Amino acid sequence: MPSDDAQPVEPIRQSRQEWKQAFAQMHEAGDDEPILDGPTTEFDEEEWAW
């Protein structure tokens, strides 16, 4: 049980709070292409959805 002088510690905001908006802005700007320019794997070609 916390003491009477205990102060709760809480985050100022939720983690990843603005990510959805940031990714939408990246998409609108055409800045959402994969950054890896190396060889692909079978998983990349057949299973991964870009």
C-alpha positions as CSV (number, residue, x, y, z in Angstrom):
1,M,0.0,0.0,0.0
2,P,1.5,3.4,-1.0
3,S,2.2,5.9,1.7
4,D,0.2,9.2,1.9
5,D,3.1,11.2,0.4
6,A,3.6,8.8,-2.6
7,Q,3.5,10.4,-6.0
8,P,2.2,8.3,-8.9
9,V,4.4,8.1,-12.0
10,E,2.5,8.2,-15.2
11,P,3.5,8.8,-18.8
12,I,2.8,12.2,-20.3
13,R,1.3,10.6,-23.3
14,Q,0.7,7.2,-24.8
15,S,3.5,5.5,-26.7
16,R,3.3,5.8,-30.4
17,Q,0.4,8.2,-30.0
18,E,1.0,10.1,-33.3
19,W,2.4,7.2,-35.4
20,K,-0.8,6.7,-37.4
21,Q,-0.9,10.4,-38.5
22,A,2.9,10.4,-39.2
23,F,2.7,7.4,-41.4
24,A,-0.3,8.9,-43.3
25,Q,1.7,12.0,-43.9
26,M,4.6,10.0,-45.1
27,H,2.3,8.1,-47.5
28,E,0.9,11.4,-48.9
29,A,4.4,12.7,-49.5
30,G,5.5,9.5,-51.2
31,D,8.0,8.8,-48.5
32,D,6.8,5.3,-47.5
33,E,8.8,3.1,-49.8
34,P,11.0,0.4,-48.3
35,I,14.5,1.7,-47.5
36,L,16.3,-1.6,-47.9
37,D,17.9,-2.0,-51.2
38,G,19.4,-5.4,-50.8
39,P,18.5,-8.9,-52.0
40,T,15.1,-10.2,-51.1
41,T,14.2,-13.6,-49.6
42,E,11.4,-16.0,-50.5
43,F,9.5,-14.6,-47.4
44,D,9.8,-11.1,-48.8
45,E,8.5,-12.1,-52.2
46,E,5.7,-14.4,-51.2
47,E,4.5,-13.6,-47.7
48,W,5.3,-10.1,-46.8
49,A,2.8,-7.3,-47.7
50,W,4.5,-4.0,-48.4
